[in-house]
Amino acid sequence: MEQWQIQFKNLYLKKHAKHIFTHIEWNMIVYEVEVKNKNKIWTWVTEKQMEKEYPLPTAFKKLLAKEK
């Protein structure tokens, strides 16, 4: 992950999921990542901030809701 200036502490495969639209199928993989450092390239937010301040596609919202 050198290109993003990040060092991972832990990387966990959480699940595979499929979301089917009328015209396309998404095969999604969910990972949980712990990092050693936060880069300045990305915007780092809490789970609460993500839920309230950042719009996500419905497929992602459903996927993340199942993780709780």
C-alpha positions in Angstrom: 0.0 0.0 0.0 3.0 2.2 -0.5 1.2 4.1 -3.3 -1.3 5.3 -0.7 1.3 5.9 2.0 -0.4 3.5 4.4 0.9 0.6 6.5 -1.6 -2.0 7.5 -1.7 -3.4 11.0 -4.3 -6.0 10.3 -6.5 -6.9 7.4 -9.6 -9.1 7.9 -11.8 -10.6 5.2 -15.4 -10.0 6.6 -17.7 -11.3 3.9 -18.7 -11.7 0.2 -22.0 -10.3 -0.9 -23.9 -9.9 -4.2 -26.2 -7.1 -5.1 -28.3 -7.4 -8.3 -29.6 -4.5 -10.2 -31.9 -4.8 -13.2 -29.0 -4.4 -15.5 -25.8 -5.3 -13.6 -24.6 -7.6 -10.8 -22.1 -6.4 -8.1 -19.9 -9.0 -6.4 -18.6 -7.2 -3.3 -16.0 -8.1 -0.8 -15.9 -6.5 2.6 -12.6 -6.1 4.5 -11.9 -4.6 7.9 -8.6 -2.8 8.0 -6.5 -1.6 10.9 -3.8 0.8 9.9 -0.6 1.9 11.6 -0.8 5.4 10.2 -3.3 7.7 8.6 -2.2 9.2 5.3 -3.0 12.7 4.2 -4.4 11.6 0.9 -7.7 10.2 2.2 -10.4 11.6 4.4 -10.6 9.7 7.7 -14.0 9.6 9.3 -15.6 7.7 12.2 -18.4 5.2 11.5 -20.9 7.8 12.8 -19.6 10.5 10.5 -19.8 8.1 7.6 -23.5 7.3 8.3 -24.5 10.9 8.8 -22.3 13.0 6.5 -21.4 10.8 3.5 -24.0 9.5 1.0 -23.5 5.8 0.1 -25.3 3.7 -2.5 -28.1 1.6 -1.0 -26.2 -1.6 -1.7 -23.3 -0.4 0.5 -25.6 0.8 3.3 -27.3 -2.6 3.4 -24.0 -4.4 3.4 -22.6 -2.3 6.2 -25.8 -2.5 8.3 -25.4 -6.3 8.3 -22.0 -6.0 10.0 -23.4 -4.4 13.1 
